[in-house]
Amino acid sequence: MDFVKELTKILKDTKIERPKKDIVVKSKDRNASKDIVEKWLKKNKITYKDIFKASKSSSINVFEITGIADIIFKPIIQKGAGGVKFEHELERDLKNYWNGVEKKDLQHGDVLLEMEKVVKISPKDVWTTVPMGSQNQRRLLTFSGGNLSVSNSTGKTLTDITLKNSAGKEVYLSLKMSKSFYILSAAIEQYFANPTTQIKLCEFFGLDGYRMGGFGVKYRCETTSNYAKAKNNIQEFLSEVYGTDVIIIHKKASNNVKVSKISKGTFAKISLSPLSEDSYVYPEPNVRKYAVIKMRGTINGSTYKIDFQFRGTTAADTGPKYLRILLERI
């Protein structure tokens, strides 16, 4: 049986690849694709194991078909796709949790376990859950006086699920799911393209203004790099981006959950490793269309790979249109 051919028939809007022995199914909703494939396997009486393999998937099981292939489900990258699915699943789990369902019977019982430790929730509590992800507000960057700041950094604007109790207390949950995730995507080109701000902005990040000219002549400027100062700037800015008065929940994989509580009026504790010339990647004509500052650091006690990306979001984009911050907990 040609598995790739058969899966192509039953799956719509997917990309199916076969690197070596594995079959990789990429779709906008990998959980839905997994459900369709499972029904097909059962219908055709094909023996399989539904099993988690950390080396092949960040957060979803694969189907192991002995002697034939592992079927791996991966997402087609799109803004918010995984998070929306996680939001609905966790909202349902929270309702069941407060209705007396045991954690072991919940889809994300591992998340509830960590929430009990950090947020101090209990099955005896009486909370209502309000899905808020669709109302997330746009975050805008402001560069003034040599300092970069971002809007909408409170839990009330970052929340995906808001918990409310009878006393009127609200707890704001910001959800992240997958091996890596973006915590910011905001327009910044206006400051790189403006001669009155481009030098100070490059120096804020420790960027070499001349090499930023790889985006185009209008982005080129003469700068002096101070990596120690840039590191401090980025630390403070990243703390602001991460937010205040919010619970950050990151599920990297099954039983690999980090819950961070950032109290009102405080910011995440962030410490970056030193920056150097090797931390920076610049655009080059016909080679790459982006710039990146690659770092490592700790955020609230956990170690992360941190990429500050200056790039567009489409193939036609040619300048540093957006600042996108990618985190990978390691």
C-alpha positions in Angstrom: 0.0 0.0 0.0 1.3 3.5 -0.9 0.6 5.3 2.4 1.5 8.7 1.0 -1.0 8.3 -1.9 -3.8 7.0 0.4 -3.3 9.8 3.0 -3.3 12.4 0.3 -6.8 11.2 -0.7 -8.3 11.6 2.8 -6.5 14.7 4.0 -7.4 18.1 2.6 -5.2 21.3 2.8 -2.2 19.3 4.0 1.4 18.7 2.9 2.6 15.1 3.1 6.3 14.3 3.0 8.3 11.1 3.3 11.8 11.9 4.6 13.6 8.5 4.9 11.2 6.1 6.7 8.8 8.5 8.3 5.6 10.1 6.8 5.2 13.7 7.9 1.7 15.2 7.7 1.7 19.1 7.8 -1.6 20.9 8.3 -3.1 23.9 9.8 -4.8 21.7 12.5 -2.5 18.7 13.2 -4.9 17.3 15.8 -7.8 17.2 13.4 -5.5 15.5 10.8 -4.4 13.0 13.4 -8.1 12.2 14.1 -8.8 11.6 10.4 -5.8 9.4 10.0 -6.7 7.3 13.1 -10.2 6.7 11.7 -8.7 5.6 8.4 -6.3 3.2 10.1 -9.1 1.6 12.1 -11.4 1.4 9.1 -8.7 -0.4 7.2 -7.7 -2.6 10.2 -4.1 -1.4 10.2 -2.3 -2.1 13.4 -0.6 0.9 15.0 0.6 2.4 18.2 -0.4 5.9 19.3 2.8 6.9 21.0 4.9 10.0 22.0 8.4 10.2 20.6 10.2 13.3 21.8 12.7 13.1 18.9 10.0 13.3 16.3 7.3 15.6 17.7 7.3 18.5 20.2 3.9 18.0 21.7 1.7 15.4 19.9 1.8 11.7 19.6 2.8 9.9 16.4 1.3 6.7 14.9 3.9 3.9 14.8 3.1 1.3 12.1 5.6 -1.5 12.7 7.8 -2.3 9.8 6.3 0.5 7.6 6.6 4.0 9.0 6.0 6.5 11.8 3.3 9.0 10.8 4.3 12.3 12.3 1.9 15.3 12.6 3.3 18.8 12.4 1.7 22.2 12.0 1.9 24.5 9.0 3.2 27.6 10.7 0.5 30.1 11.2 -0.1 32.8 13.8 -2.0 31.5 16.8 -3.1 28.1 15.3 -1.6 25.9 18.0 -2.5 28.4 20.8 -6.1 28.5 19.8 -6.4 24.8 20.0 -4.7 24.7 23.4 -6.9 27.5 24.6 -10.1 25.5 23.9 -8.7 22.3 25.3 -7.5 23.9 28.6 -10.7 25.9 29.0 -12.6 22.6 28.8 -10.2 20.9 31.2 -10.6 23.7 33.8 -14.4 23.5 33.7 -14.2 19.7 34.2 -11.5 20.1 36.9 -13.9 22.3 39.0 -16.7 19.9 38.3 -14.7 17.1 40.0 -13.0 15.3 37.2 -9.6 14.0 38.3 -6.5 15.4 36.7 -5.5 12.0 35.3 -8.6 12.0 33.1 -8.0 15.5 31.7 -6.3 16.2 28.4 -3.9 18.6 30.1 -3.8 17.3 33.6 0.0 18.1 33.6 -0.9 21.8 33.2 -3.4 21.6 36.0 -0.8 20.0 38.3 1.6 22.9 37.7 -1.1 25.4 38.1 -1.9 24.0 41.5 1.7 24.5 42.6 2.1 28.0 41.2 -1.3 29.6 40.9 -2.6 27.7 44.0 -5.9 26.7 42.4 -7.8 23.8 43.9 -10.7 21.5 42.8 -12.7 23.1 45.7 -12.5 26.5 44.1 -15.4 28.1 42.3 -14.1 29.9 39.2 -15.6 30.7 35.9 -13.5 30.6 32.7 -13.8 33.2 30.0 -12.0 32.6 26.7 -10.3 35.8 25.7 -7.8 34.9 23.0 -9.8 36.3 20.1 -9.7 39.7 21.9 -5.9 40.0 22.2 -5.0 43.5 21.5 -2.4 44.7 18.9 1.0 45.6 20.5 2.7 48.7 19.3 6.3 49.7 19.7 7.4 53.3 20.6 11.0 54.5 20.3 11.6 57.7 22.1 14.7 59.2 23.8 16.8 56.2 22.8 14.4 53.8 24.6 12.1 51.2 23.1 8.8 50.3 24.8 5.8 48.2 23.9 2.1 48.7 24.6 -0.5 46.2 26.0 1.8 44.4 28.4 -0.6 43.7 31.2 -2.4 40.4 31.9 -5.7 42.0 31.0 -4.6 42.6 27.4 -2.4 39.5 27.1 -4.9 37.0 28.4 -6.1 33.9 26.5 -8.3 32.7 29.3 -9.5 34.8 32.2 -10.5 33.1 35.5 -13.1 34.9 37.7 -14.4 34.1 41.1 -17.4 35.2 43.0 -15.4 37.9 44.9 -14.6 39.6 41.6 -10.9 38.5 41.5 -9.5 37.9 38.0 -6.5 35.8 37.0 -5.1 36.2 33.5 -3.7 33.2 31.7 -1.4 33.6 28.6 -1.0 30.2 26.9 2.0 29.0 24.8 2.2 25.5 23.3 5.0 23.9 21.2 8.8 23.7 21.4 9.2 27.3 20.5 6.9 30.3 20.4 6.7 34.0 19.6 6.0 36.4 22.3 6.0 39.5 20.1 5.4 40.5 16.5 5.3 44.2 16.1 6.0 46.8 13.4 9.4 48.5 13.8 10.5 49.5 10.3 9.4 53.1 10.7 12.2 53.6 13.2 14.9 51.8 11.1 13.9 53.8 8.0 13.8 57.2 9.7 17.2 59.0 9.8 16.4 60.7 13.1 15.9 57.4 14.9 17.8 54.7 13.0 21.2 55.3 14.6 19.9 55.3 18.2 17.7 52.2 17.5 20.6 50.2 16.1 22.8 51.2 19.0 19.9 50.3 21.4 20.2 46.7 20.1 23.9 46.7 19.5 23.3 46.3 15.7 26.0 47.4 13.2 24.2 50.1 11.3 26.4 49.7 8.2 25.6 46.0 7.9 21.9 46.7 8.4 22.3 48.3 4.9 22.0 44.7 3.6 18.2 45.5 3.8 18.8 48.4 1.5 20.7 51.7 1.4 18.0 53.6 3.3 18.6 51.4 6.4 22.4 52.0 6.4 23.9 54.2 9.1 27.1 54.7 11.0 27.0 53.3 14.6 29.1 52.4 17.5 28.4 49.1 19.1 28.3 48.7 22.9 27.4 45.1 23.6 27.2 45.4 27.4 24.8 48.3 27.1 22.8 46.6 24.4 22.4 43.5 26.6 21.0 45.6 29.4 18.6 47.3 27.0 17.4 44.0 25.6 16.9 42.5 29.1 14.7 45.4 30.2 12.7 45.5 27.0 12.2 41.7 27.1 10.9 42.0 30.7 8.3 44.5 29.5 7.3 42.4 26.5 6.8 39.3 28.7 4.3 41.2 30.7 3.0 41.9 34.2 0.0 40.7 36.2 -0.2 37.5 34.2 0.3 33.8 34.4 2.4 32.4 31.5 1.7 28.8 30.8 4.0 27.0 28.4 3.4 23.4 27.5 6.4 22.2 25.5 5.3 18.5 25.5 3.4 16.1 27.7 4.6 16.5 31.3 6.9 19.3 30.2 5.1 22.3 31.5 6.3 25.7 32.9 3.9 28.0 34.7 5.3 31.4 35.7 3.4 33.9 37.8 4.2 37.5 37.3 2.5 39.6 39.9 0.9 43.0 39.3 3.5 45.7 39.3 6.5 43.4 38.8 8.2 42.0 35.7 9.8 38.7 34.7 13.3 38.1 36.1 15.5 37.9 33.0 19.3 37.4 32.7 21.0 37.2 29.3 24.4 35.8 28.5 26.9 38.4 27.2 26.5 39.6 23.6 29.3 39.7 21.1 29.8 40.2 17.4 29.0 36.5 16.9 25.5 37.0 18.4 24.4 39.0 15.3 23.3 37.8 11.9 22.8 40.4 9.2 20.9 40.5 5.8 22.9 40.0 2.7 21.6 40.4 -0.9 20.8 37.0 -2.5 21.7 35.3 0.8 19.2 36.3 3.5 16.5 38.9 4.0 16.6 39.2 7.7 18.7 40.1 10.7 18.8 38.2 14.0 20.3 38.7 17.5 20.8 35.2 18.9 21.0 34.9 22.7 20.6 32.6 25.6 19.2 33.6 28.9 17.1 32.7 31.9 13.5 33.8 32.3 12.0 33.2 35.7 14.5 30.4 36.4 14.2 28.6 33.1 16.8 28.6 30.3 15.8 29.8 26.8 17.2 30.3 23.4 16.1 33.8 22.4 16.0 35.2 18.9 15.3 38.8 18.2 14.3 38.7 14.5 14.1 41.8 12.3 12.3 40.7 9.1 9.2 40.7 7.0 6.5 38.1 7.1 6.0 37.4 3.4 8.3 36.5 0.6 7.8 40.0 -0.9 9.0 41.8 2.2 12.5 43.3 1.8 13.1 45.4 5.0 13.1 45.0 8.8 9.3 45.5 8.9 8.7 43.6 12.2 10.5 42.7 15.4 9.6 39.1 16.2 10.8 37.6 19.4 11.1 33.8 19.4 11.7 31.8 22.6 12.7 28.1 22.9 12.8 26.7 26.4 15.7 24.2 26.8 
